[in-house]
Amino acid sequence: MALLRVVFYAPRPTPTVTQRATFEMKDMEFAFDAFILNTGTGELLRDGASIQIEPQVFDLLHLLVSSNGRVVSREEIFEAIWGQRIVSEAALSSRIRDCRKALGDTGKEQRFIKTVKKRGLKFVSKVTANVGDPVQTALPDLSGKPSIVVIPFNAVGQSEAEGFIAHGLTEDITSNLARFRGLVVFSRTTVSAAGDSENPIADLHNRHGVDLALRGSLQHFGQRLRVRAELIDAATETILLSEQFDRPYTPESQFDIQDDIAALVAARVGDLYGPTGQLVDRLVPAGRPNSWETIVWLARFHRYTDLRDPADHHEVTRGLERAVRVDPKSADGWAALARMKIEEYRMPYHFPPKLSLREESLEYARKAVQLDNRNELALVSLALAHFQRYETQEFESAAARALDVNPNNAFTLAEIALCLCCRSEFDRAVPLAQRAIELSPVHPGWFRFPFALGLFMSGNTEAALEEELRTPVPGFFWYHTHLAAFYADLDMLDKASAEVETVREIYPQFEKRLHTEAFVHCIGEPFYEHMAKGWRKAGFDIPSDPYVSGYR
């Protein structure tokens, strides 16, 4: 028998005066064991390190911790977390399991959350509560990161089904955004606090320090579903990003549609190549924490990875080094610095390559992961540091963890795809690259390299050339070497020769150093030999002695 999932949506009831005072008017810190639950920042900390949890999990943990020693009934939990929306017992069980997982607890041990048979749940660890200042007079600790809030999406038709999808989109987008460690994501209680305001976005900015607000609407036309989303600069109320998504709709597909659109919206908002990264440059006023310097250099780091201009490399590296001295607990800062050391090692800034740079990059990446083991930039930097050392097992482990933490970070997907491409694992590389391109419409051109090279390796050179030319990267020597091989394979020798001359102008020593370049980029022999055939035909003077990679 098929499982029938019945869910009804109704607006969440307006909080009472008591509820407002408890959950919204005060910032509070609940300390227990090695943990701190901070309602002002919406964070769960263990020994000072942030633990990533979804908003509903945070709300449930907040309810249990604030009711320390008292049995909280399942009916009370459903009301507090889901309001009048009816959901299955499985949904509650899932949230309880996630709460225990975040605390390192289990249903068997029940060190923190005890199940009281037929009655509910009780938080049994000793809790100390510290009440902070009213929210209206004290901004939460933004940790130097841009902050964002998701305003409930509006169901234009107001039907029960549309209301449910709109509510689900709001929650799923919030959860997906929380995976991006470069953002502070406010919980829905912050939105509720501004719900009665004549100008809620301005109110969110002035009272809570919100930098960005995401709002949207949903319309259902027969068998079509349309979702619009807008990203708003809360300070100026200008629209930074506007997206529209149209999907074929059936009741059976609504959860898949919801998951798909929520992932795309969150990825485009969290993408530092897009408007969020551009906003950072305008958010460095006096009075911001020192760690804003880290955020600025992280934005510069992402812009550097777009074109990889050698003139910017030194400045960005030195800027990140200063930033981590000021903010030594920034996992993002150490991760980006590790990445820049990898760039310094494998790009032609130093020749011969300094092997010590590989050690530095691994040290900094490990430091980043120690500071935040759920940070995808830290994990992908660790993966790359191992990749440069030909440590395959360690690379695979760190890459898998990075993708598990945030499967919708385009930068992470593209970086891992490029590594797999170098190893000629195009069956794995191409899907990751395609997903990265889908998630980031403003992606840099190198995101397309794995897809184009995979087409070339499979003999579809025309499609490879078309793909590479879609997002040009002029001035980046690898881009021009790809074009030279593609044109030569298609017998377009005049164009191939022109690309050879461009490479020689950009990097005069390329041909003499090709084996070294292949080694530092960890290019495997099958990939190298196929490219070398095209390069020789294009006119490059390729060394005749065989290349032997670290992957054999």
N, C-alpha and C positions, 0 to 999 in steps of 0.2 A: 504494500500500500504506500502510495506517495505521501510524503510529509507535507501537510498544508500549513503554511505559515500565515497566520492572520494577525495583522497589526493595525491598530487604529491610532490616528493622530489627532490630538487636540492641543490648543495652545496651553503652555505651562501656566498654572495659576499664578496670579500676582503674589509675590512674597508678602507675608505679614510684616508688621513693624518689627516684631521680635526677630524674624528670619533676616530681615534687612540688617538689623544691628549685629547679628551674629556672623552672617556670611559676607556682608558687603560693606558695612560701614567701618570695619576695623581690619587692619592688617594684623595677623597673628602668626606666631611661631609655636608649633607644638614639637617639643623635644622628647624623644624616647630612644632608649638604647643608643646606637650610633647615628640615629636619624634626626633630621629636622624637616618638618612639613611647614612650608611658608605659604600662607594664603595670599600674601601680598604679591609675591612674584610667581605664584603658581608652580613652585618647585618642590620636589622631594630631594633632599640631600643626604648622602651618607658619608661621614667623615669629611664633609666639605665638598664632595664631588656630586654633581647633579646626576640624578637617575631619570631617564626618559620614561614617562608614563603618559597614557592617553588621558584627555580631559575627564571622561567618565570615571576612569580608574582613580584619578586624583580626587574627584568629588566623592566617590565612595569611601576612599581612605580618610578624607577630611571628616565625613560624617561619623565614621567609626572612631577615629582618634578623638574627636571633640566630644564623643559620648563615652569616653573611657570608663570601663567598669560597668556600664549599663548595657543590657541586652537590647539590640536594635532589631526590631521585627523586619521580616521580609517585606511586609506591606509598607512600612516606613521607608525602607530603602527604595522600593519601586517608586513611591511618591516623590522622594527627594531627588532621585537620579533621572527618572523618566517622566515625572509629572503624571498626567492623565493618559499618556500613551501606554497601551497594553503591549508588553513584550513577553517573550517566552522565559521560562525558568532557566533555559540554557544561556540566555544573555546575561542573567545575573550570575550564574555559575562561572561564566567566562570572566566577568569583571572581578569576582572574588579571587579566582585563580591568578589573574594578573596582579592584583594587590599583593597576594602572598609572594608571587614571584619577584616583585619589586623589592620586597623586604627580605628576600632569601628564606622565606617561610614555606611550608608545605601543608597540605591538608592533613597529613599524618602527624607532623610535629606540632602545628598550631601554637607556635611560640608567641605570636602577636595577635592573630585573629582566630578566635575560638568559635566553633560551631556549637550552638546550644540547641540540642535536638528539639524539633517542633516549635522552637521559639524564635530563633534568629541568630545573630552574630554578636560577639562581644570582643572588644579590643582589650587585651589582658596585660599588655606591657605598661609599666609606670610612665605616665605622661606629665610633662611640665609645660604649661602654656604661658606664653608671654604676649601680652596685648600691645600692639603698636599704636601709632597715631592714627586718627581718622584718615581715610583715603583722600578726603577732599583737601587736606593740608599737607599730605606727604606722598610723593610719587613712589612707586615701587622701585626696587633696585633693578635697573634695566641691564646691568652687567655690560654696559657699553655696546649693546646690540640694538639694531632696529627692532621696534616692537610692532605687533600687528594684532588686530582683533577681527574676528569674522562675525559680521552682523547677520542674523538669521535671514536666509534666503526667502524671498517673497513668492508664494504660489499665486499666480495671477488669477487662475480659475477658481481657487479656493475649494476645489473638490477634496474629498478625503484622501484619495490617492495622491493628488498633487501636493497636498499638505505634508503627507508622509515623506515623499521624495525630497521636498524642499528641506524638511527637517533633517533627513538623513544626509543630504548633501552638506548642510552646515556642519554637522558633527564630523563627517568623514574628511572634509577639507581641513577643519581644525586639527584633527588627528594627524593628517598627512603633513600639515605645516609644522607641527610639533617635532617632526623628524629632522627638520632643517635646523642644525645647531647654531646657525648664524642669526636666528630670529628668536625674539622673546614672544611667545604666543599667549595672549591673555585668555583666561577661561571665560565661559559664558556668563558667569556671575557679574563680570565687569560690564558686559553688554546690558544685562538686566538693570544695573545701576543707572544707566543712561537712557533706559527705555522710555521714560516719561518726558524726557527733555524735548524742547522744541527743536533743538539742533543737536541730535545725538552724537554726530561725528566730532563737532567742536567740543562738546562736553567730554567725550572720551579723551580728546587730546589735552584739554585744560585740566581735567580732574585726575586723569590716570597716566598721562604721559604717552598716550598711544601715538605712534608715528604713522601707521598705515591702517586703513580700514578696508576690508573686503566685503562688498555687498553684491547681491545678485537677485535674479528673478527666474522663474520657471513657468513655461507655458506648454500646454498639452494640446496638440491639434490632431485628433484622430489617431493615426499610427505614427505620428512624429512628436518628438519632444525637443523643445528648444530651451537652452539654459544660457543666460547672459550673466557675466561676472565683470565687476569693475573694481580696480584697485585705486584707492583714494589716498592722496597725501592729506593726512588729517589736519596738518597745520594750515594748509592753504585751501583744502577741499577741492583740489584739482584732480582730474582723472589721469592717472599714470598709465593705466593699462585697461583695455576693454576687449573682452573675448566673447565670442558666441559659439556655442556648440549645438549642432543639430544631429539628432540620432533617431533611427527608426525605433519605435517603441511597441512593446507588448508587455502585458503584466508579468510574464515570465522573465523578461529581460531587464526589469527595472533595477535589480540589484547590481547586475553587471554594468549597466549604464551609469548608475550612481558611482560605482567604484572607479570606472574609467574617467568620468568627468572630474571627480574629486581629485584624482591623481594628477590629471593634466593641469587643473587650476592651481593646485599647490605647487607643482613643479615650476610653473611659469612665474608664480609670485616669489618662490624661494630662489629663483635663478639669479645669481649675482651678475650675469651678463646682461640682465634686463633692467627694468625700472627700479627694482629694489637696490641693485648695485649703484645705479645712477643717483638715487636718493641719498646714499651715504655721504657723498661729497658735499651735500648741502646741509648735513646734520652734524656739524662740528662746531656748534656755538660754544661760547664760554659757559662753564658750569657743567658740561658733560663730564662723565668720569674719564680718567686717563686712558682707560681701555678703549675709548673711541679711537685712539691712534691705531690700535690694532685693527679695528674694523676698517678704517680708511686704507691701511696698507693691504688688508685682505682684498678690498675692492680693487686696488692697484694690481695686486697679484693676479686676480682673475682677468683683468684687462691685459696684463702681460702675456698670459697664456693664450690670448687671442691671436696675437701676431708674433710673439716671441722676439721683439725688437731688442737686439743686443744693447742698444743704448739705454734701455730701461732696466736691464737685468741688475746692474750694480746698484742702482738707486732703490729698487724694490727690495733687494736682499738686505741692504743696509737699513732701510726703513723697518723691515720686519725684525732685524736684530735689535734695533732700538726699542721697538714695540714690546718684545718679549722681556726686555730688561725692566720696562715700566710695568708690564702686566705678565709676570712669570707664570701665572696659572691659566693662561689662555691656551687651550688645546688647539684652537684654530691657528693661533699665531705660530706655535711650534710646528704644526703640521705644514703650514704654508712655507715656513723657512726650510723644513726638510725637503719640500718639493723644489725649492729654488736651488738647494745644494745639488739635487739630482740634475737639474738643468745645467748648473755650472759644470758638473762632471761630464755630461754627455753632449753638450753643445760646444762649438769650437771657440770658447772663451779662453781655454787653456789647452796647450798641446805640448807634450803628451798629457792625456787626462790624469788628474790627480786622484789616485785610488783613495786617498784620505777623505775625499769628499763623499765617497760612498759610506764611510764610517760615520761621518758627521750626519748625513741624512738619516741613517738608521738610528743613531742616538736621538736625534730630534723627533723622529717619528715615534719612537718608543716612549719618549717623554710625553708626547701629545696623547698617546693612547692611555698612558698611566693616569693622566689628568682627566680624561673622559673616554672611557672605553666604548661609548656609544656614538662617538663623533665620526661621521663617515669620511670627512676630510682627513682626519688623523689615521683612520684605517686604510684609506686608499694610498696615503703617503707611505704608510708602513708596507703595504703591498708592493709599491713601486721600489722602495728601498731594497726589499728582498729580491725583486725582479732584477734589479741592476747587478745583484751579486749572484745571479743564476741560481737562486735558492727557490726552486720550483714549489716544493711543498709549502714553505712558509708564505710564498706569494699567494698560492691558491687559498690558503686558510684566511689570510687577511682580506683578500679580495671578496671571498664569500661572506665574511662578516660585514664588510662595507655595504654589500648589496642587500644583506639581510636587514641592516639598520635602516637604510633608506633606499628602497628599490626605485625611487622616482627622482633621484638626483642625477641630472643629465651629465654633469661633469664627471661624477664617479663612473657612470656607465661608459662614457667615452674613453676615459683613461684606461680602464680595464680592457675595453675592446681593442685599444691600440697595442697593449701588451700582448694580447692573444694573437693579434694580427702579425706581430713580429715573429711569433712562434709558429706561424702558418696554420693556426687553429681558427680558420675563417668560419667554420660552422658554428663556433661559439661567439666569435668576434662580431660578425655581421648583425645578428639579432640585437645585441647590446647597442651597437652603433645606431641602428635604425630607431630603437627606442629612445636613445639620447636625442636624436634629431627631432623626433615627434614631441618630446617633452620640452625642448628648448628651440622655439622658432628663430631666436636671435643667436643661435649657436655660432661659434667660430668655425672657420672652414675645415680645420683639422678633424672635427667630429666626423666628417665624411670620408676620411682616409681609409678606415678599415673596410667600409662598404665598397669604395671604388677599387681598392687593391684586391678585395675578394673577388670582384667581377673580373679583374685583370687576370688573376691566377686561374680562374675557371675558363678563360678563353673568350670572355665577352668584353673585348677591349673597347668597343664603341660605347657600350653602356658605362664602362669604367670612366672613360674620358668625359662623358656627359655628366656623370655624378661629380667628378672632381671639379669641373668648371662651374657647378651650381653656386658654390660659395668660395670664390677665389681667395688665396692667401698670398698675394704678391710680395716678393721679398723674402719668403721663407724657403730656404734652399731645397728642403725635401719636397715641397710642393712642386717646384720646377723640375726636380729629378723624376718625379712621377710622370709629369706631363711629357718629358722627353722620351721615357720608355713607352708610354701609350702611343704618342705620335709615331714613333719608329715602328712599333708593331703594326700600325695601320698604314705603313708606307708613306706617311706624311712627313717626308724627311726634311723638307725646308723648315717646317714648324718644329720638328725635333731638334734640328741644328740650332734654331733660335733659342730654344730652352737650354741647350747645352751652354751656349754663350752667356745666358743669364746666370746660370749656376756658377760659371767661371768668374763672372764679375762679382757676384755676391760672396763666393767662397773659393778663391783662387786655388787653394790647396786640396779641394775636395777629392780629386782623382787620386792624388798621392796618398791621401789619408783614408781612402774608402774602407779598407779593411778595419782600421781602427774605429771609424764611425759605425760600421756594422757591429763591431764588438760591443761598443759602449751602449748602443741601442738594442743590444741583445737580439739581433736579427738572425733567425735560423737559416740553415743552409738551403732548404727548398725555396724559401722566399727570396733569398739573396741571389741564387743562381738564375731564377726566372727573371728578376729585375735586371741582373747583369747582362743577360742576353739582349734585352731592349736597350740598355745603356750603350753597349758596344755598337749596336746598329745605329744609334742616334749620333755617335761620334765621340763618346767619352773614351778616354784612354784608360781602360780598366786594367788593373794588375792581372797578369796571367797566372800567377801562382794561386792555388786554390784557397778559398776562405774556409776556415774551420771555426764554427761558432761554439759557444759554451753549451748549446743544446744539441746533443748528438744522439 
